[in-house]
């Protein structure tokens, strides 16, 4: 999740690679969670829906880890914290 900001339009290609590297390894960590594996597979099947895929995956990972996300809007997951330079 730390590198999901690589998925934004014109995102940093290296960050994007890091995100997908982690995604490729996630099945080993969450191999016993069928729902997490289904969410991981969605990135391959529906590669054009990165934002939806991130939301679904994040919620399933949190559910598996017993982290309550009921109070979080979808945008919390789909709109990553991206540093920006503001000219003053």
Secondary structure, DSSP 8 states (H G I E B T S, - for coil): -TTGGGGSTT--HHHHHHHHHHHHHHHHHSTT-HHHHHHHHHHHHTTT-HHHHHHHHHHHHHHHTT---TTS-HHHHHS---------
